[in-house]
Amino acid sequence: MSSSTDVRIRVLIADDDKEIRNVLQVFLGDYLDCVAVDCAESALSLLQEEQFPVVVSDVQMNGMTGLELVPQVLRRAPDTQVILVSDSQDIENVIEALRVGAFDYITKPFDLRELDAIVRRAVEHYELRAAKRRYENQLKELVEQRTAALDRALSSLEDAYRVTLKALVAALEARDLETHGHSERVVSFSLRLSLELELNDEERQALEFGSLLHDIGKIGVPDAILRKPGKLTEDEWIVMRQHPMLGEQILRGINFLEGAVRVVAQHHEQWNGRGYPRCLRGEAIDSNARIFAVADAFDAMTSDRVYRRARSYEQAIEELDKFSVIQFDPQVVAAFHRVPREEWEELRRRSLVDGQRNGKVKFADVIALQPQEVALAI
């Protein structure tokens, strides 16, 4: 119970008998701040404006009964403890009082010492509930603060990963000037397709890192092949086609790149099973690798190469449709069609601006290409 120096606990008394109201006010007023009203309706009006840890109410009053009052009180103030007083000793009334949420039930004529003990228990119960609620709120606030701090730390770590991976890709692209900026562009294109296909955050991050690192295995390809200014011979192609497995070997065992590794290893597999290195078919190919394959082919077709010039947007779309269900997942090609041409052009423009800001070479203008040239990205 609160000491004399503490704020006094407030108790609301509702009884249509004036004498009982006066007795309770005088008796409980020694250690409680008592407010008395003559009906349940008045009690509810006060509870809308003020807080009362304990309500002592008669059961039978003019208008709303005490039994009807209890749930109304608890809806407004769930921690408030309601004690019902009645001249009925019917056990059914006691059961009903407890069922609707009353803290206790006392019959008239009541012993003031018994009422005092019940009120004191009600006050203690209220204080325990209030302390528990304060603790829960503090704990919730602490969890939210720690979660926000963890989110910031993870975001910072993710940014650090991203910067490191981009530096690695930049080192690779320094060897292969022909595809300078290609990784950044296919990341943008792949992530736009991921929105259309409604990937979750984890899937999108795996797709982002996989797209960024898809050619990391080319580190193991000799410069004479990688930087050859022309088409490769069959023997050179055999070496070049090893880069997905080399990339998988380089990244294997890095936990946060587990999903990305599948993109790296499978980005040259084809829907009809005639890709490399494992000749996977259809949905056996990682879903992110299938998304990337379309983005990669689109960028390869609409970018200049040493041995040929870029295709137009229309020619690239025609080629994607031509190889749908052969090389590409038809659902991904359909998703590509749902994105307006203007968005693809804007993504390429932004990549160009970012590339120039980072000191990268300028993209070539998009011009027509002979339709018989195959749209496979290396």
ZIDA-V582029 format. One record per backbone hydrogen bond with DSSP energy under -0.5 kcal/mol. CO is the residue of the C=O (numbers start at 0). NH is the residue of the N-H. Records with the same first field share a line. If there is no record, write none. Layout:
CO=NH  NH
//
This chain:
2=5
8=32
9=52  53
10=12  34
11=55
12=14  36
13=57
15=17
16=20
17=21
18=22
19=23
20=24
21=25
22=26
23=27
24=28
26=29
27=30  31
31=33
32=10
34=12
36=14
38=42
39=43
40=44
41=45
42=46
43=47
44=48
45=48  49
52=80
53=11
54=56  82
55=13
56=84
58=60  65
63=39
64=68
65=69
66=70
67=71
68=72
69=73
70=74
71=75
72=76
76=79
79=81
80=54  82
81=83  102  103
82=56
83=105
84=58
85=107
89=92  93
90=94
91=95
92=96
93=97
94=98
95=99
96=101
97=100
103=83
105=85
109=111
110=114
111=115
112=116
113=117
114=118
115=119
116=120
117=121
118=122
119=123
120=124
121=125
122=126
123=127
124=128
125=129
126=130
127=131
128=132
129=133
130=134
131=135
132=136
133=137
134=138
135=139
136=140
137=141
138=142
139=143
140=144
141=145
142=146
143=147
144=148
145=149
146=150
147=151
148=152
149=153
150=154
151=155
152=156
153=157
154=158
155=159
156=160
157=161
158=162
159=163
160=164
161=165
162=166
163=167
164=168
165=169
166=170
167=171
168=172
169=173
170=174
171=174  175
174=176
175=178
176=179
178=181
180=184
181=185
182=186
183=187
184=188
185=189
186=190
187=191
188=192
189=193
190=194
191=195
192=196
193=198
194=197
199=203
200=204
201=205
202=206
203=207
204=208
205=209
206=210
207=211
208=212
209=213
210=213
212=215
214=217
215=218
216=219
217=220
221=224  225
222=226
224=227
227=229
232=236
233=237
234=238
235=239
236=240
238=241
239=242
241=245
242=246
243=247
244=248
245=249
246=250
247=251
250=253
252=254
253=256
254=257
256=260
257=261
258=262
259=263
260=264
261=265
262=266
265=268
267=275
269=272
270=281
279=269
280=283
281=284
285=289
286=290
287=291
288=292
289=293
290=294
291=295
292=296
293=297
294=298
295=299
296=300
297=301
299=302
300=310
304=307
307=304
311=315
312=316
313=317
314=318
315=319
316=320
317=321
318=322
320=323
322=325  326  327
325=271
326=270
327=324
328=331  332
329=333
330=334
331=335
332=336
333=337
334=338
335=338
337=339
339=342  343
340=344
341=345
342=346
343=347
344=348
345=349
346=350
347=351
348=352
349=353
350=354
351=355
352=356
353=357
354=359
355=358
364=366
369=372
373=375
374=376
//
